Amino acid sequence: MTTDNCIFCKIVRGEVSSRKVYEDDELLAFHDIQPVAPVHFLLVTKEHIDSMAGLDARHAGVMGRMMVMVHKLAAEQGSTDGFRIVCNTGRVGCQDVFHLHVHVLGGPGPLPGMIARA
């Protein structure tokens, strides 16, 4: 996919509207259009990177900043007592949009478990 057809690149460029949570020179956070939790936003790199599998050493800085921003943004959105980060990668990881992004999920109550426990 080219960046011309990437929905997240279009959001980054302002061609498609979003409900922004945060923006700086390298990152953009916006609310998910189909939330699955009271707090559900996406944090994307402004640079088009297909997935976590496309990262290399030059991306260490932006990825570190992304992880540092998650807690601050989650708390600002109302997840003050914890949150979940989900980053689907590749076909087997059920990645739907091939532009690196993390889902940040949270809210006032506990999230459902991800893995059934015996």
Z-matrix of the N, CA and C atoms (Angstrom, degrees):
N
C 1 1.454
C 2 1.527 1 109.11
N 3 1.297 2 115.71 1 137.23
C 4 1.459 3 119.90 2 176.42
C 5 1.524 4 108.73 3 -87.01
N 6 1.308 5 115.69 4 161.61
C 7 1.461 6 119.18 5 178.38
C 8 1.522 7 111.37 6 -65.99
N 9 1.335 8 118.30 7 -20.91
C 10 1.464 9 121.45 8 177.10
C 11 1.521 10 111.65 9 -63.59
N 12 1.334 11 116.87 10 -33.32
C 13 1.460 12 121.81 11 -176.87
C 14 1.523 13 113.64 12 -99.23
N 15 1.311 14 118.87 13 -4.16
C 16 1.462 15 122.92 14 -176.10
C 17 1.530 16 109.66 15 -78.85
N 18 1.330 17 116.97 16 121.96
C 19 1.465 18 120.80 17 -177.78
C 20 1.529 19 111.41 18 -62.04
N 21 1.326 20 118.13 19 -36.82
C 22 1.464 21 119.51 20 -179.72
C 23 1.524 22 110.98 21 -72.02
N 24 1.330 23 118.00 22 -34.50
C 25 1.467 24 120.01 23 174.33
C 26 1.526 25 109.83 24 -63.95
N 27 1.334 26 117.13 25 -38.91
C 28 1.465 27 120.61 26 177.68
C 29 1.527 28 110.81 27 -64.46
N 30 1.323 29 117.30 28 -37.99
C 31 1.470 30 120.56 29 176.52
C 32 1.518 31 109.74 30 -66.22
N 33 1.334 32 117.38 31 -45.03
C 34 1.475 33 121.55 32 178.66
C 35 1.525 34 110.46 33 -57.89
N 36 1.336 35 117.47 34 -41.74
C 37 1.471 36 121.60 35 -178.84
C 38 1.534 37 112.84 36 -78.22
N 39 1.317 38 118.11 37 -7.93
C 40 1.454 39 121.37 38 -179.55
C 41 1.519 40 113.86 39 83.90
N 42 1.323 41 117.58 40 11.68
C 43 1.459 42 121.48 41 179.35
C 44 1.528 43 112.14 42 -79.68
N 45 1.322 44 116.33 43 -23.37
C 46 1.459 45 123.40 44 175.81
C 47 1.521 46 106.41 45 -124.39
N 48 1.332 47 116.45 46 132.46
C 49 1.463 48 119.34 47 -176.52
C 50 1.525 49 111.24 48 -75.20
N 51 1.316 50 114.98 49 155.93
C 52 1.459 51 122.36 50 176.89
C 53 1.525 52 108.11 51 -151.28
N 54 1.304 53 115.06 52 161.33
C 55 1.464 54 120.64 53 173.77
C 56 1.527 55 106.96 54 -93.35
N 57 1.326 56 115.88 55 94.43
C 58 1.460 57 121.59 56 -173.87
C 59 1.518 58 111.85 57 -68.66
N 60 1.317 59 112.87 58 141.18
C 61 1.456 60 122.29 59 173.47
C 62 1.525 61 109.05 60 -104.34
N 63 1.341 62 116.17 61 -37.93
C 64 1.472 63 121.64 62 -174.18
C 65 1.522 64 108.17 63 -162.43
N 66 1.332 65 115.22 64 150.25
C 67 1.460 66 120.24 65 174.02
C 68 1.512 67 109.64 66 -154.23
N 69 1.333 68 115.44 67 138.41
C 70 1.460 69 122.06 68 169.41
C 71 1.527 70 107.19 69 -141.75
N 72 1.316 71 117.70 70 -164.18
C 73 1.466 72 120.73 71 -176.14
C 74 1.529 73 114.21 72 -67.42
N 75 1.353 74 117.38 73 -24.58
C 76 1.459 75 120.49 74 -174.37
C 77 1.525 76 114.78 75 -117.46
N 78 1.324 77 117.27 76 -19.44
C 79 1.464 78 121.05 77 -172.59
C 80 1.520 79 111.49 78 -130.44
N 81 1.320 80 115.33 79 152.27
C 82 1.459 81 121.91 80 173.39
C 83 1.522 82 107.47 81 -139.01
N 84 1.326 83 116.29 82 133.01
C 85 1.460 84 121.78 83 174.77
C 86 1.520 85 107.91 84 -118.71
N 87 1.336 86 115.81 85 137.90
C 88 1.460 87 120.53 86 178.93
C 89 1.520 88 109.34 87 -150.88
N 90 1.339 89 115.70 88 155.31
C 91 1.457 90 121.71 89 -178.85
C 92 1.523 91 110.64 90 -66.61
N 93 1.332 92 116.24 91 140.81
C 94 1.457 93 122.21 92 175.60
C 95 1.529 94 108.76 93 -69.40
N 96 1.321 95 116.85 94 140.04
C 97 1.467 96 119.78 95 -178.27
C 98 1.529 97 111.86 96 -78.59
N 99 1.334 98 117.69 97 -14.18
C 100 1.457 99 122.24 98 175.67
C 101 1.529 100 108.68 99 -130.91
N 102 1.333 101 116.92 100 70.88
C 103 1.469 102 119.59 101 -174.63
C 104 1.524 103 112.64 102 -64.13
N 105 1.326 104 115.17 103 144.45
C 106 1.462 105 121.55 104 177.03
C 107 1.525 106 111.74 105 -114.16
N 108 1.329 107 116.21 106 6.35
C 109 1.460 108 122.52 107 178.03
C 110 1.523 109 107.17 108 -150.82
N 111 1.341 110 117.46 109 160.33
C 112 1.464 111 119.78 110 179.11
C 113 1.539 112 113.09 111 -54.68
N 114 1.313 113 115.89 112 -37.68
C 115 1.465 114 121.48 113 171.98
C 116 1.522 115 106.51 114 -111.38
N 117 1.320 116 116.77 115 120.61
C 118 1.467 117 120.42 116 178.40
C 119 1.520 118 107.95 117 -154.29
N 120 1.312 119 114.50 118 104.41
C 121 1.461 120 119.76 119 175.63
C 122 1.508 121 109.71 120 -132.66
N 123 1.332 122 114.98 121 163.29
C 124 1.458 123 122.17 122 178.64
C 125 1.513 124 108.66 123 -109.21
N 126 1.304 125 116.01 124 143.55
C 127 1.457 126 122.31 125 173.27
C 128 1.517 127 106.02 126 -119.77
N 129 1.339 128 116.45 127 118.84
C 130 1.461 129 121.77 128 -175.06
C 131 1.524 130 110.48 129 -121.11
N 132 1.320 131 114.48 130 153.75
C 133 1.462 132 119.98 131 171.03
C 134 1.530 133 107.03 132 -79.70
N 135 1.312 134 117.00 133 141.02
C 136 1.462 135 119.25 134 175.99
C 137 1.523 136 110.74 135 -71.10
N 138 1.321 137 116.11 136 -33.38
C 139 1.464 138 119.59 137 173.96
C 140 1.516 139 107.86 138 -71.33
N 141 1.310 140 117.06 139 135.04
C 142 1.457 141 119.50 140 177.45
C 143 1.524 142 109.03 141 -73.78
N 144 1.319 143 114.69 142 113.10
C 145 1.467 144 123.69 143 172.43
C 146 1.522 145 103.52 144 -125.04
N 147 1.311 146 118.17 145 126.98
C 148 1.462 147 120.37 146 -173.57
C 149 1.522 148 113.80 147 -58.06
N 150 1.332 149 117.40 148 -44.20
C 151 1.462 150 121.01 149 -175.64
C 152 1.520 151 109.33 150 -167.29
N 153 1.327 152 115.94 151 -179.98
C 154 1.467 153 120.18 152 175.17
C 155 1.527 154 110.53 153 -57.28
N 156 1.327 155 116.83 154 -30.33
C 157 1.466 156 121.45 155 -179.80
C 158 1.525 157 111.83 156 -68.27
N 159 1.333 158 117.85 157 -15.17
C 160 1.455 159 121.35 158 179.73
C 161 1.517 160 114.19 159 -94.04
N 162 1.328 161 116.50 160 3.91
C 163 1.463 162 120.10 161 -179.17
C 164 1.519 163 111.89 162 -78.53
N 165 1.338 164 114.71 163 148.54
C 166 1.458 165 120.61 164 170.40
C 167 1.531 166 107.66 165 -140.78
N 168 1.312 167 116.90 166 -174.97
C 169 1.464 168 121.26 167 -172.76
C 170 1.533 169 113.26 168 -57.64
N 171 1.325 170 118.48 169 -30.36
C 172 1.465 171 119.70 170 -178.53
C 173 1.526 172 112.55 171 -68.78
N 174 1.343 173 117.91 172 -14.64
C 175 1.457 174 122.07 173 179.85
C 176 1.536 175 113.22 174 -92.17
N 177 1.327 176 117.40 175 0.23
C 178 1.473 177 120.33 176 -176.04
C 179 1.525 178 112.03 177 -57.44
N 180 1.304 179 118.02 178 -40.88
C 181 1.462 180 120.90 179 -177.86
C 182 1.511 181 112.96 180 -64.64
N 183 1.335 182 117.37 181 -49.56
C 184 1.461 183 120.43 182 -178.15
C 185 1.531 184 110.89 183 -67.36
N 186 1.330 185 117.33 184 -36.31
C 187 1.459 186 119.22 185 179.21
C 188 1.528 187 111.13 186 -70.10
N 189 1.316 188 116.67 187 -36.32
C 190 1.468 189 119.75 188 174.71
C 191 1.517 190 111.20 189 -63.31
N 192 1.325 191 116.80 190 -43.69
C 193 1.467 192 121.15 191 177.68
C 194 1.517 193 110.80 192 -62.36
N 195 1.345 194 116.10 193 -39.76
C 196 1.459 195 120.21 194 179.41
C 197 1.532 196 110.26 195 -59.59
N 198 1.312 197 116.74 196 -47.38
C 199 1.460 198 120.40 197 -178.30
C 200 1.530 199 111.63 198 -66.69
N 201 1.313 200 117.47 199 -35.17
C 202 1.465 201 120.79 200 177.53
C 203 1.526 202 110.71 201 -67.93
N 204 1.317 203 117.94 202 -37.11
C 205 1.470 204 122.16 203 -177.75
C 206 1.523 205 112.58 204 -71.85
N 207 1.330 206 118.36 205 -26.87
C 208 1.465 207 121.05 206 -174.44
C 209 1.527 208 111.57 207 -55.14
N 210 1.329 209 117.59 208 -50.11
C 211 1.468 210 119.51 209 -177.06
C 212 1.519 211 111.35 210 -63.07
N 213 1.309 212 117.89 211 -45.24
C 214 1.460 213 121.79 212 179.95
C 215 1.523 214 110.85 213 -59.11
N 216 1.321 215 116.92 214 -48.57
C 217 1.459 216 120.76 215 -177.76
C 218 1.529 217 111.67 216 -68.93
N 219 1.330 218 117.64 217 -39.75
C 220 1.464 219 120.54 218 178.21
C 221 1.526 220 110.32 219 -60.47
N 222 1.325 221 116.66 220 -44.29
C 223 1.462 222 120.34 221 179.21
C 224 1.525 223 110.70 222 -63.83
N 225 1.316 224 117.45 223 -43.21
C 226 1.468 225 120.91 224 178.97
C 227 1.529 226 111.61 225 -62.05
N 228 1.322 227 117.34 226 -29.32
C 229 1.463 228 121.85 227 -179.49
C 230 1.529 229 112.90 228 -87.52
N 231 1.325 230 117.48 229 -3.65
C 232 1.462 231 120.76 230 175.79
C 233 1.510 232 115.87 231 112.56
N 234 1.313 233 118.22 232 1.49
C 235 1.467 234 121.27 233 176.87
C 236 1.526 235 108.40 234 -95.39
N 237 1.316 236 115.05 235 77.98
C 238 1.467 237 119.94 236 -175.43
C 239 1.521 238 112.80 237 -89.15
N 240 1.331 239 117.18 238 -11.29
C 241 1.463 240 120.11 239 -175.98
C 242 1.523 241 111.97 240 -120.00
N 243 1.316 242 116.73 241 29.02
C 244 1.457 243 121.16 242 177.88
C 245 1.517 244 112.11 243 122.34
N 246 1.311 245 115.37 244 166.51
C 247 1.461 246 122.67 245 -176.77
C 248 1.516 247 108.23 246 -164.25
N 249 1.318 248 115.62 247 170.69
C 250 1.461 249 121.71 248 176.80
C 251 1.523 250 108.05 249 -123.10
N 252 1.327 251 116.39 250 141.08
C 253 1.459 252 122.77 251 173.90
C 254 1.520 253 107.12 252 -112.00
N 255 1.336 254 116.38 253 130.09
C 256 1.459 255 121.19 254 177.52
C 257 1.521 256 107.52 255 -125.41
N 258 1.325 257 115.42 256 129.54
C 259 1.460 258 120.44 257 177.31
C 260 1.526 259 108.38 258 -132.39
N 261 1.333 260 115.62 259 94.68
C 262 1.461 261 120.90 260 177.99
C 263 1.527 262 108.55 261 -72.09
N 264 1.319 263 115.95 262 135.85
C 265 1.459 264 119.96 263 -176.65
C 266 1.521 265 110.44 264 -132.28
N 267 1.323 266 115.00 265 119.47
C 268 1.456 267 121.04 266 175.74
C 269 1.511 268 113.89 267 74.38
N 270 1.318 269 114.82 268 178.46
C 271 1.463 270 121.77 269 -177.35
C 272 1.521 271 111.93 270 -60.12
N 273 1.321 272 117.70 271 -48.26
C 274 1.458 273 121.63 272 -178.10
C 275 1.533 274 110.73 273 -66.32
N 276 1.320 275 117.04 274 -31.00
C 277 1.463 276 121.74 275 177.88
C 278 1.521 277 113.35 276 -82.48
N 279 1.340 278 116.88 277 5.61
C 280 1.480 279 123.55 278 177.53
C 281 1.524 280 113.03 279 63.56
N 282 1.331 281 117.22 280 36.23
C 283 1.456 282 120.61 281 176.23
C 284 1.518 283 108.76 282 -73.01
N 285 1.331 284 117.05 283 124.31
C 286 1.463 285 122.20 284 -179.32
C 287 1.519 286 112.27 285 -93.25
N 288 1.329 287 117.18 286 -40.94
C 289 1.463 288 121.84 287 179.88
C 290 1.526 289 107.19 288 -111.62
N 291 1.317 290 116.13 289 119.49
C 292 1.455 291 120.51 290 -175.98
C 293 1.525 292 111.26 291 -87.66
N 294 1.321 293 113.34 292 66.69
C 295 1.465 294 125.77 293 172.04
C 296 1.523 295 103.24 294 -146.10
N 297 1.316 296 116.70 295 124.04
C 298 1.463 297 121.72 296 -174.73
C 299 1.527 298 110.99 297 -51.02
N 300 1.326 299 115.72 298 125.98
C 301 1.458 300 121.58 299 177.69
C 302 1.518 301 109.85 300 -157.28
N 303 1.323 302 114.92 301 155.34
C 304 1.458 303 120.72 302 172.34
C 305 1.521 304 107.95 303 -121.03
N 306 1.310 305 115.21 304 141.57
C 307 1.461 306 121.90 305 171.56
C 308 1.524 307 106.67 306 -90.25
N 309 1.314 308 117.31 307 133.93
C 310 1.454 309 122.07 308 174.61
C 311 1.525 310 105.90 309 -114.21
N 312 1.332 311 115.36 310 119.59
C 313 1.456 312 122.70 311 -174.68
C 314 1.518 313 109.84 312 -120.76
N 315 1.324 314 116.08 313 138.33
C 316 1.454 315 119.48 314 177.14
C 317 1.507 316 110.96 315 -174.40
N 318 1.293 317 114.58 316 -161.48
C 319 1.452 318 120.20 317 179.56
C 320 1.508 319 111.00 318 153.03
N 321 1.300 320 115.91 319 -169.46
C 322 1.460 321 119.05 320 -176.34
C 323 1.524 322 113.91 321 -73.48
N 324 1.324 323 118.51 322 -27.16
C 325 1.462 324 120.63 323 -177.86
C 326 1.504 325 111.71 324 -114.33
N 327 1.336 326 116.12 325 176.83
C 328 1.474 327 119.46 326 179.93
C 329 1.525 328 111.63 327 -65.98
N 330 1.309 329 115.55 328 144.47
C 331 1.460 330 121.94 329 173.35
C 332 1.525 331 108.11 330 -81.18
N 333 1.339 332 117.20 331 153.02
C 334 1.468 333 118.23 332 176.02
C 335 1.519 334 110.18 333 -63.94
N 336 1.321 335 116.06 334 153.53
C 337 1.464 336 120.41 335 179.05
C 338 1.517 337 111.07 336 -64.88
N 339 1.310 338 115.17 337 152.26
C 340 1.463 339 119.99 338 178.41
C 341 1.518 340 111.55 339 -92.87
N 342 1.323 341 116.53 340 -30.42
C 343 1.459 342 122.03 341 -175.67
C 344 1.527 343 107.55 342 -126.13
N 345 1.326 344 115.81 343 130.00
C 346 1.459 345 119.31 344 177.77
C 347 1.512 346 109.73 345 -63.74
N 348 1.315 347 115.38 346 133.65
C 349 1.463 348 120.83 347 -179.98
C 350 1.519 349 109.39 348 -105.99
N 351 1.319 350 115.53 349 139.91
C 352 1.471 351 120.23 350 -179.36
C 353 1.515 352 110.47 351 -77.71
